Amino acid sequence: MTPPVSSHAKPRLVVVGNGMAGMRTVEELLKLAPDLYDITVFGAEPHGNYNRILLSPVLAGEKTVDDIMLNTRAWYGQHGIELLAGDPVVAIDRPRRLVRSASGKEVRYDRLLLATGSKPFIIPVPGHTLDGVIAFRDIQDVETMLHAARNHRHAVVIGGGLLGLEAANGLMRQGMDVTVVHLADSLMERQLDKPAAELLKAALERKGLRFLLSAQTAAVLGSERVTGVLFKDGTQIPADLVVMTAGVRPNIELAASAGLRCERAIVVDDTLQTFDPRIYAVGECVQHRQATFGLVAPIWDQARVCAAHLAGAGHRRYVQQATATKLKVTGVDLYSAGDFIGGDNSEDLVLRDPRRGVYKRLVLQGGRLVGAVLYGDVQDGPWYFDLIQTGQPVAALRQRLLFGKAQCEALAA
C-alpha cells in the first residue's frame, strides 16, 4: 500500500505516545524505510524514550534515570524526528486528519500511530486523592517515592503482583518500613501456584517485607497527606506513602473520543490497523482478537508487523504467541508458563528441595507437558516452554523430566 501524496514533500507519520511500543515501531520502520515519512512524536512525559521495565532498579538505587534511556533527545534529532515531549495529544480530528496537543499545537497526518499505553488503576476508595497516594508507572512516580523515602518512614504497597513486589523492595532498600497489601490469598497468583507463592513470601519476609493477604482496602486515612490505611475488617496500619499497583487499564479515551472502535482497548486487526485505515495502534492500548497485552515480547512482535505495513511492505500478520513469564523478584528467580494450575485430567510432577530453596511443578496432560512453575532454579524454563509449545510427547521422559534437559538428553543418548 503506497502512502498517499500529501501537501508536503513526504507523507507525515504522527506518533501519539513516546513510550516503548511506539518508539520500537518507529525504530523498526526506520530499518525498513528510513526516508519514507516526516515523523512527529508527541509524548506526555518531558523526556526521551526510556525503558519503563527498569524503573524498579532506579527506585532501588541500582540505576539512574540516564541509565534507562533508550532514545535520547539527540537520537530524535539524528533521525530527523520532531519530538514534542511533555505535550500530550488531547484531540484527533479525523475528517481533517490532524491532531491537537495540550499546548494547542496542530499537526496534520497521513498516517497516525496510537501508542497511548495504559493507565494505573487507582482504587477509588475514600482518600485515594490524598497527597502521598501514587501509582508506580513513570519517572515522576519514582522521584515521588524517593522523596518520600528521605522524609517518611511507613510505606504501604497495595497489590502483590510483580510491580507491587518490585516497588516494595525498592522502598525497603531506600530505608522505609514496607507492608504489601494484597486482595488475593497468595502473591503473584497469575504467575505462581500457591506453594511457589508461599516460598516467595517467606523469602521476602526474611528480607524485611511485611504482608497482609486477603486484605481489602476500605479507605486511605488522612486530611491532606496520607496517615494510614483502613481495611474492611476494621483494622488499620500507619502509612506516609501509599503506592497503588493494583493493575492497569488500556488508555483509550483519546481514541474513543475520535470515534475509533474501542471495547476494553482500541480494536485492531492482524495488521495493527484500527477501523480507520489511516490509523494504527500498538502496545498496551490495543485489543487484538479479544486479547490485551502487558508483556514486552508480544508488543515487540506488534511493532515489527505494524512497521512493515507503515513501510508499505505489508504482507506480515500479527499472530499471538504463548508467552512464558521469567521474573527476578528481589533476587529470587521465578519462571512460569502454560497451564500451571491443571484440572481433573492432569497430573502434577513436583520437586521440593527446601534446603536449596528450589521448587518445581510440571503439569502433564495426555502424556504431554502443559504447564510449569519453577522457583529458585529456572535454567530449564525455556526447554520446558518449548515442550509445552510443541506438544511433544514426554511419557518416555517422565521419570527424569523434573531434573531438566541435561538428564533427559542423557537418557535419550
C-alpha positions, 0 to 999 in steps of 0.5 A: 500500500503506497502512502498517499501524496500529501501537501508536503514533500513526504507523507507525515507519520504522527506518533501519539505516545513516546513510550516503548511500543511506539518508539520500537515501531518507529525504530523498526520502520526506520530499518525498513524505510528510513526516508519514507515519512516526516515523523512527529512524536508527541509524548506526555512525559518531558523526556526521551524514550526510556525503558519503563521495565527498569524503573524498579532498579532506579527506585532501588538505587541500582540505576539512574534515570540516564541509565534507562534511556533508550532514545535520547533527545539527540537520537530524535534529532539524528533521525530527523524526528520532531519530538514534542515531549511533555505535550500530550495529544488531547484531540484527533480530528479525523475528517481533517486528519490532524491532531491537537496537543495540550499546548494547542499545537496542530499537526496534520497526518497521513498516517497516525500511530496510537501508542497511548499505553495504559493507565494505573488503576487507582482504587477509588476508595475514600482518600485515594486523592490524598497527597502521598497516594501514587501509582508506580508507572513513570519517572515522576512516580519514582522521584515521588517515592524517593522523596518520600523515602528521605522524609517518611518512614511507613510505606504501604504497597497495595497489590502483590503482583510483580510491580507491587513486589518490585516497588516494595523492595525498592522502598525497603532498600531506600530505608522505609518500613514496607507492608504489601497489601494484597486482595488475593490469598497468595502473591503473584497468583497469575504467575505462581501456584500457591506453594511457589507463592508461599516460598516467595513470601517467606523469602521476602519476609526474611528480607524485611517485607511485611504482608497482609493477604486477603486484605481489602482496602476500605479507605486511605486515612488522612486530611491532606497527606496520607496517615494510614490505611483502613481495611474492611475488617476494621483494622488499620496500619500507619502509612506516609506513602501509599503506592497503588499497583493494583493493575492497569487499564488500556488508555483509550479515551483519546481514541474513543473520543475520535470515534475509533472502535474501542471495547476494553482497548482500541480494536485492531486487526492482524495488521495493527490497523484500527477501523480507520485505515489511516490509523494504527495502534500498538502496545498496551492500548490495543485489543487484538482478537479479544486479547490485551497485552502487558508483556514486552515480547508480544508488543515487540512482535506488534511493532515489527508487523505494524512497521512493515505495513507503515513501510508499505511492505505489508504482507506480515500478520500479527499472530499471538504467541504463548508467552512464558513469564521469567521474573527476578523478584528481589533476587529470587528467580521465578519462571512460569508458563502454560497451564500451571494450575491443571484440572481433573485430567492432569497430573502434577510432577513436583520437586521440593528441595527446601534446603536449596530453596528450589521448587518445581511443578510440571503439569502433564496432560495426555502424556504431554507437558502443559504447564510449569512453575519453577522457583529458585532454579529456572535454567530449564524454563525455556526447554520446558516452554518449548515442550509445552509449545510443541506438544511433544510427547514426554511419557518416555521422559517422565521419570527424569523430566523434573531434573531438566534437559541435561538428564533427559538428553542423557537418557535419550543418548 
